Amino acid sequence: MIKDNSATNESEGKVTSGKTHSFWIDSLDPLKYKSLSGDQQTDVVIVGGGIAGLSVAYCLLKSGRKVILIEDGYLGSGETGRTTAHIVNALDDLYSNIERVFGEKGSREAANSHTAAIDFVEQVVIENNIECDFRRVDGYMFLHPTDERKTLEEELKATHRAGLETFLLSNVPGIAVEDGPSLHYPKQAQFHPLKYLKGLADAITNLGGTIFTETHASEINSDGVKANKFFIKANYIVVATNTPVNNIFTMHTKQFPFRTYVIGALIPKKAIRPALWWDSGDQNSKHYTQPYHYVRVQDFDRDNYLLISGGEDHKTGQGDKEDLPEENRYEALVKWTKERFPEMDKVLHRWSGQVMEPIDHLAFIGKNPGNNNIYICTGDSGNGMTHGTIAGILITDLINGKENPWEQIYDPSRLLFDKAGTYLKEIGSMGAQYADFLNSGDIDSAKELKPGEGAILRVGLKKIALYKDLEGSLKAFSAICPHLGCVLHWNGEESSFDCPCHGSRFTCTGKVVNGPATSDLKPVEITEKMEA
């Protein structure tokens, strides 16, 4: 039976940012702390309780800084709790591409930083006795049906120039039905991300750090953070919220949000050995990235692993524009996975996550453009576990005035001249979403909605986000995203209203669960015209 838990009103958005629950969420008690209830003063305040925020907090505390961390929901309720937790220096955007943009030196620094991140996680696990199923494993990239062998051959050379040890194999170990070559990446890793967060959080409080959950940041400036109507005054502010909630426009033109889908299915331990697998991506994709599939296993019970398979990506809020709605993505993913792992049994879990894809392949980690004491971590692409860990190391060095060789390649203020054509194309695609103002809605009347469904309704010149709850009662909100005014789309799989421009997401009751928006949807009075 598929695990598909709907959030209750009490925990909506606090446990996780969607209706579906990941295996990680369902296998661990919520990581709750007290909420902010008064003004505070500290050296560094961190907004965001995922792997980036906690890694920054841990590193800063180890360096002697005083730290307060706040999280809107519970720890890991954002994208860290919805990842598949590959910990790799095998970057999905390919070193051959990174080298073309950043040069051979930049490619080496990218490889060095991700290798250092894997080693850092391993050391933290050992030093703090964190039981999080950390394991070193081999990684294998194989060809997508649309791709050719030369991709692996070029990547082999590029990874060697970047200083990585990789090997071109004639087969794909662990996937017998893939009869082509693969690129072998030794010494990759995996873990249970929320167990790791729990260990980090325990270490942070032991080091004297303070954590507040259920604490919503409503205003961020150079003096500190306003949250829960109180103010945290700080010398330095770190925004580690997957996409920056302090930056209205600049960073949201350098990266673009995608939804990715995951299934967790039983597979006998005797049928598979732990490893990481991913394909080289759909070369015919209309996106500037090539969506790919990615697979790993996780300990489950005495006889079975949980086979965790992800993919079927699309731009956030635009699934219907590819004629494959969000709720149908899992069927395609199950089919793809079953073809390659025929021993796969029952699908127990399914969930989706949000990935911020930087236009030039690498994350943005460092000073927020235009600010001297505000730092951000965003654009993690498909490598959030290592990018979030890199943020801990790099931002700590920057705040402490220590030189770091990775600063330039991750600089959020870096220019995008090498990707100017792609940049203009994506900005045009983003701007095209505003044309939805002129379109009709998804439905003509609330009567078309079944219980548990939502849609966009046009009433005159206004767009209304409508949701009919399981008891048949209607809830209505403005369908205009409070970030920059894009028209929202209904996501039937996560029961959320998603912004197709910059990726903000709102629950079916209007609560913001993904930035860059920081405020909830405005309620709208239900009229007879809506129900007619």
C-alpha positions in Angstrom: 0.0 0.0 0.0 1.4 3.4 -1.0 2.2 5.7 2.0 0.5 9.0 1.2 -0.2 10.9 4.3 -2.2 14.1 4.2 -1.0 16.8 6.6 -3.4 17.8 9.4 -4.3 21.4 10.0 -2.2 21.2 13.2 0.9 20.1 11.4 0.3 21.6 8.0 3.7 22.7 6.6 5.5 22.0 9.8 6.3 18.3 9.2 6.9 18.6 5.5 6.2 20.9 2.6 3.6 18.7 0.8 0.8 16.2 1.2 3.1 13.2 0.5 5.6 12.1 3.1 9.1 10.8 2.3 10.4 7.6 3.9 12.7 9.8 6.0 9.8 11.8 7.5 7.8 8.7 8.3 10.7 6.8 9.9 11.6 9.4 12.5 9.8 11.5 15.1 9.5 15.2 14.2 12.6 17.3 15.1 10.8 19.9 17.2 12.2 22.6 19.5 10.6 25.5 21.3 9.4 28.5 19.2 10.7 32.0 19.5 8.8 33.9 22.2 10.9 37.0 22.7 13.5 39.3 21.3 17.0 37.9 21.1 20.6 39.1 20.4 23.3 36.9 18.9 26.4 37.0 16.7 24.9 35.0 13.8 21.3 34.2 13.1 20.5 31.4 10.6 17.2 31.1 8.8 16.5 27.5 7.7 16.7 24.2 9.4 17.8 21.9 6.6 21.3 20.5 6.0 22.7 23.9 4.9 21.4 25.8 7.9 22.5 23.2 10.4 25.9 22.7 8.7 26.6 26.4 8.9 25.5 26.5 12.5 27.7 23.6 13.5 30.8 25.0 11.7 30.3 28.5 13.2 29.9 27.1 16.7 33.0 25.0 16.3 34.8 28.2 15.3 33.7 30.0 18.5 30.7 32.0 17.2 27.4 32.5 19.1 24.5 31.2 16.9 20.7 31.1 16.8 19.0 29.0 14.2 15.3 29.4 13.3 13.0 27.2 11.2 9.5 27.9 10.0 8.4 24.3 10.5 10.3 21.4 12.1 13.9 20.7 11.3 14.1 19.0 7.9 10.6 20.0 6.9 11.9 21.5 3.7 13.8 19.9 0.9 16.3 18.0 3.1 13.4 15.8 4.3 12.4 15.2 0.7 15.8 14.4 -0.8 17.1 10.9 -1.8 20.3 11.7 0.0 23.0 10.9 -2.5 26.3 12.3 -1.1 28.5 12.6 -4.1 31.3 14.4 -5.9 29.8 13.1 -9.1 27.9 16.2 -10.2 24.8 15.7 -12.3 25.6 18.8 -14.5 28.8 17.0 -15.6 32.4 18.3 -15.1 32.7 18.6 -18.9 30.0 21.4 -18.7 31.4 22.9 -15.5 34.9 23.1 -17.1 33.5 25.0 -20.1 32.0 27.6 -17.8 34.5 27.9 -15.0 37.7 26.6 -16.6 39.9 23.7 -15.5 40.8 25.4 -12.3 37.2 26.0 -11.4 36.3 22.4 -12.2 39.0 21.2 -9.9 37.7 23.5 -7.1 34.2 22.1 -7.6 35.5 18.5 -7.4 37.6 19.4 -4.3 34.7 21.0 -2.5 32.3 18.1 -3.0 35.0 15.6 -2.1 35.7 17.6 1.1 31.9 17.7 1.8 31.7 13.9 1.7 34.7 13.6 4.0 33.3 16.3 6.3 30.0 14.4 6.7 31.8 11.2 7.5 34.0 12.9 10.1 31.0 14.6 11.8 29.2 11.2 12.0 32.3 9.6 13.6 33.0 12.5 16.0 29.4 12.8 17.2 28.5 9.1 17.1 25.6 9.8 14.8 23.6 6.7 13.9 22.3 7.8 10.4 23.1 4.7 8.2 26.1 6.5 6.7 27.8 4.3 4.2 30.4 4.6 1.5 29.2 3.2 -1.8 30.2 3.1 -5.5 28.4 5.3 -8.0 27.7 4.5 -11.6 26.5 6.9 -14.4 25.1 5.1 -17.5 23.7 6.4 -20.7 20.2 7.6 -21.2 18.6 6.1 -24.4 19.0 9.5 -26.2 22.7 9.8 -25.3 25.9 8.4 -26.8 29.1 6.8 -25.5 31.2 10.0 -26.2 29.4 11.7 -23.2 31.0 9.1 -20.8 34.3 9.4 -22.6 34.4 13.2 -22.3 33.3 13.0 -18.7 36.0 10.5 -17.9 38.6 13.0 -19.2 37.0 15.9 -17.5 36.8 14.2 -14.1 40.5 13.2 -14.4 41.4 16.8 -15.1 39.3 17.8 -12.1 41.4 15.4 -10.0 38.8 12.7 -9.5 39.4 8.9 -9.7 36.9 7.5 -12.2 36.8 4.5 -14.5 35.0 3.7 -17.7 33.4 0.2 -17.5 31.9 -1.9 -20.3 28.8 -2.6 -18.2 26.6 -1.2 -15.5 27.2 -3.2 -12.3 23.9 -3.9 -10.5 21.7 -3.3 -13.5 21.9 -6.3 -15.8 19.3 -4.9 -18.3 21.6 -1.9 -19.1 24.0 -3.4 -21.6 26.0 -0.3 -22.4 29.0 1.3 -20.6 29.1 3.2 -17.4 31.3 5.6 -15.6 32.4 4.4 -12.2 32.8 6.9 -9.3 34.3 5.2 -6.2 34.0 6.5 -2.6 30.6 8.1 -2.9 28.2 7.9 0.1 24.6 7.9 1.4 22.8 8.3 4.7 19.4 8.8 6.4 19.2 12.6 6.1 16.9 13.3 9.0 18.9 11.1 11.4 21.9 13.1 10.3 20.1 16.3 11.0 19.1 15.1 14.4 22.7 14.3 15.2 23.8 17.7 14.0 21.1 19.4 16.0 22.2 17.6 19.1 25.8 18.6 18.5 24.7 22.2 17.9 22.8 22.5 21.2 25.7 20.7 23.0 28.0 23.4 21.6 25.8 26.2 23.1 23.8 27.0 20.0 20.0 27.8 20.2 17.4 26.3 17.8 13.9 27.6 17.4 11.3 25.7 15.3 7.8 26.9 14.3 9.4 30.3 13.9 8.5 32.1 10.7 10.9 34.8 9.4 8.8 37.6 8.1 11.5 40.2 7.6 15.2 40.0 7.0 17.6 43.0 6.9 21.2 43.8 7.8 20.2 44.3 11.5 18.8 40.8 11.9 15.5 38.9 11.5 11.9 39.6 12.5 10.1 36.3 13.3 7.0 35.5 15.2 6.6 39.3 15.8 9.9 39.4 17.7 13.3 40.5 16.5 16.7 38.7 16.6 19.5 41.2 16.4 22.6 39.8 14.9 26.0 40.9 13.4 25.6 38.3 10.6 22.6 36.8 8.9 22.6 33.5 7.0 19.6 32.6 4.8 19.6 28.9 4.1 16.1 28.3 2.9 16.6 26.4 -0.4 15.7 29.6 -2.3 16.4 33.0 -0.7 13.5 34.6 1.0 15.4 37.8 1.6 16.1 38.4 -2.1 13.1 39.7 -4.1 14.4 39.4 -7.6 18.2 39.1 -8.3 18.9 35.5 -7.4 15.6 34.3 -8.9 16.8 35.2 -12.4 19.9 33.0 -12.0 18.1 29.8 -11.0 14.9 28.1 -11.8 12.7 25.7 -9.8 11.9 22.1 -10.8 9.8 19.4 -9.2 11.3 15.9 -9.0 9.5 12.6 -8.1 10.5 9.7 -5.9 9.2 6.2 -5.2 10.3 3.8 -2.4 9.7 0.1 -3.1 10.8 -3.1 -1.4 13.5 -5.1 -3.0 15.1 -8.3 -1.6 18.6 -7.8 -0.2 19.7 -10.9 -2.0 18.8 -9.2 -5.3 20.9 -6.1 -5.1 23.9 -4.5 -3.4 24.1 -0.9 -2.2 25.3 1.5 -4.8 24.2 4.8 -6.5 23.0 4.7 -10.1 21.9 7.6 -12.4 21.6 8.0 -16.1 23.1 10.8 -18.2 19.9 12.6 -18.8 17.4 13.2 -21.6 19.3 14.9 -24.4 16.1 15.8 -26.2 14.7 17.7 -23.2 13.3 21.2 -23.9 14.8 22.4 -20.6 18.3 23.8 -20.3 19.0 20.9 -17.9 18.6 17.2 -18.9 16.2 15.5 -16.6 17.6 12.1 -15.4 16.8 9.2 -13.2 18.7 8.3 -10.0 18.5 5.3 -7.7 19.9 4.0 -4.4 18.8 1.6 -1.6 18.2 2.1 2.1 18.1 -0.4 4.9 14.5 -1.4 5.6 14.1 -4.7 7.4 16.0 -8.0 7.8 15.2 -9.3 4.3 14.6 -6.1 2.2 16.0 -2.8 1.2 13.9 0.1 0.2 14.8 0.8 -3.4 14.6 4.6 -3.8 14.2 5.8 -7.3 13.7 9.4 -8.5 13.2 11.4 -11.7 10.5 12.6 -14.1 11.4 16.2 -13.4 9.5 19.3 -14.8 9.5 23.0 -14.0 7.5 23.8 -10.9 3.9 24.7 -11.7 4.3 23.6 -15.3 3.7 19.9 -15.3 0.5 20.2 -17.3 2.3 22.0 -20.0 4.2 18.8 -20.8 0.9 16.9 -21.0 1.9 14.8 -18.0 0.3 16.1 -14.8 2.1 15.8 -11.4 -0.1 12.9 -10.2 0.8 10.8 -13.3 4.6 11.2 -12.9 4.8 8.3 -10.5 3.4 5.8 -13.0 6.2 6.6 -15.4 8.8 6.4 -12.7 7.5 3.0 -11.5 7.7 1.7 -15.1 11.2 2.9 -15.6 12.4 1.5 -12.3 10.7 -1.9 -12.7 12.3 -2.4 -16.1 15.8 -2.0 -14.6 15.2 -3.6 -11.2 12.6 -6.4 -12.0 12.9 -7.8 -8.5 11.3 -4.6 -7.2 8.2 -5.4 -5.1 5.5 -3.2 -3.4 5.8 0.6 -3.7 5.5 1.8 -0.1 6.3 5.5 -0.4 6.1 8.2 -3.0 6.9 11.9 -2.6 8.2 14.8 -4.6 10.8 17.5 -4.0 11.9 20.9 -5.3 15.2 21.4 -6.9 16.7 24.9 -7.7 18.7 24.6 -10.9 21.4 27.3 -11.3 21.8 28.4 -14.8 25.6 27.8 -14.8 25.7 24.5 -12.9 27.1 25.4 -9.5 25.3 26.6 -6.3 25.3 30.1 -5.0 27.0 30.2 -1.6 28.3 33.4 -0.1 27.4 37.1 0.4 24.0 38.1 -0.8 24.4 40.5 -3.7 24.3 44.1 -2.3 24.8 43.1 1.4 27.9 43.0 3.5 26.6 40.9 6.4 23.9 38.7 4.8 24.9 35.3 3.4 22.9 32.9 1.3 23.0 29.2 0.1 20.9 28.3 -2.8 20.9 26.7 -6.3 21.9 23.3 -5.1 20.9 21.5 -8.3 20.6 17.8 -7.7 23.4 17.8 -5.1 21.9 19.4 -2.0 23.6 17.2 0.5 27.1 18.2 -0.6 26.2 21.8 -1.5 24.6 22.3 1.9 27.7 20.9 3.6 30.0 23.1 1.5 27.9 26.1 2.8 28.8 25.2 6.3 32.5 25.2 5.6 32.6 28.2 3.1 30.2 30.6 4.9 32.0 30.0 8.2 35.3 30.9 6.5 33.8 34.0 5.0 32.3 35.3 8.2 35.6 34.6 10.0 37.6 36.4 7.4 39.5 33.3 6.3 40.5 32.7 2.7 38.7 29.8 1.0 39.6 28.6 -2.5 36.0 27.9 -3.3 34.7 31.4 -2.8 34.9 32.5 -6.4 33.1 29.6 -8.1 30.2 29.8 -5.6 30.0 33.6 -5.4 26.3 34.6 -5.7 27.3 37.8 -7.4 29.1 36.0 -10.2 28.2 37.0 -13.8 26.7 34.7 -16.3 28.3 35.8 -19.6 29.1 32.2 -20.5 25.5 31.2 -20.4 24.0 34.5 -21.7 21.9 32.8 -24.4 20.4 30.3 -22.0 19.8 33.0 -19.4 17.8 35.1 -21.9 15.8 32.1 -23.0 14.9 31.1 -19.4 14.0 34.7 -18.4 11.7 34.8 -21.5 10.1 31.5 -20.4 9.6 32.9 -16.9 8.0 36.0 -18.2 5.7 34.0 -20.4 4.0 32.6 -17.3 2.5 36.0 -16.7 0.3 35.5 -19.8 -1.8 33.2 -17.5 -3.5 36.5 -16.4 -5.3 36.5 -19.8 -6.2 32.8 -19.8 -9.4 31.2 -18.6 -9.2 29.3 -15.3 -9.1 25.5 -14.8 -12.8 25.4 -14.0 -15.9 27.5 -14.7 -17.5 26.8 -11.3 -16.7 25.4 -7.9 -19.3 22.8 -8.6 -16.7 21.0 -10.8 -14.4 20.4 -7.8 -14.5 17.0 -6.0 -13.6 16.8 -2.3 -9.9 17.1 -1.9 -9.4 18.9 -5.2 -8.2 22.4 -6.0 -8.2 24.6 -9.1 -7.8 28.1 -10.4 -11.1 29.9 -11.2 -11.4 33.1 -13.2 -14.0 35.6 -11.9 -14.0 38.7 -14.1 -10.4 39.9 -14.2 -9.5 38.1 -10.9 -7.9 34.7 -10.5 -9.1 32.7 -7.5 -7.4 29.7 -5.9 -10.2 27.4 -4.9 -10.0 24.2 -2.7 -12.8 21.9 -1.7 -11.9 20.0 1.5 -12.9 16.4 2.3 -16.1 17.6 4.0 -17.1 19.6 0.9 -16.4 23.1 2.3 -14.8 25.6 0.0 -11.7 27.7 0.7 -10.8 30.6 -1.6 -7.7 32.7 -1.9 -6.1 35.1 -4.3 -4.3 33.0 -7.0 -1.7 35.7 -7.4 1.7 34.8 -5.8 2.6 37.4 -3.2 6.3 37.3 -4.3 6.1 38.9 -7.8 2.5 38.4 -8.9 2.6 35.3 -11.0 -0.6 33.2 -11.4 -0.5 30.0 -9.3 -1.2 26.5 -10.6 -2.8 23.6 -8.7 -0.5 20.6 -7.9 -2.9 17.7 -7.5 -0.2 15.4 -6.1 1.0 17.6 -3.2 -2.4 19.4 -2.8 -0.6 22.7 -3.2 -0.8 25.9 -5.2 2.6 26.3 -7.0 4.1 29.4 -8.7 5.4 28.6 -12.2 7.7 31.6 -12.2 9.9 31.4 -9.1 8.7 28.2 -7.3 6.8 29.6 -4.3 4.4 27.0 -3.0 1.3 27.2 -0.8 -0.8 24.5 1.0 -4.4 23.9 0.1 -5.3 26.3 2.9 -3.0 29.1 1.6 0.0 28.7 4.0 3.4 29.4 2.3 5.7 26.3 2.5 8.3 27.2 -0.2 9.9 30.6 -0.8 10.7 33.0 -2.2 7.3 34.2 -1.0 7.3 34.9 2.7 3.6 35.5 3.3 0.5 33.3 3.0 -2.2 33.7 0.3 -4.8 36.3 0.9 -8.2 34.8 1.7 -11.1 35.7 -0.6 -14.8 35.8 0.2 -16.7 33.0 -1.4 -19.4 34.4 -3.6 -22.5 33.0 -5.3 -20.8 33.6 -8.7 -17.9 31.2 -7.7 -20.4 28.5 -6.8 -22.8 29.0 -9.7 
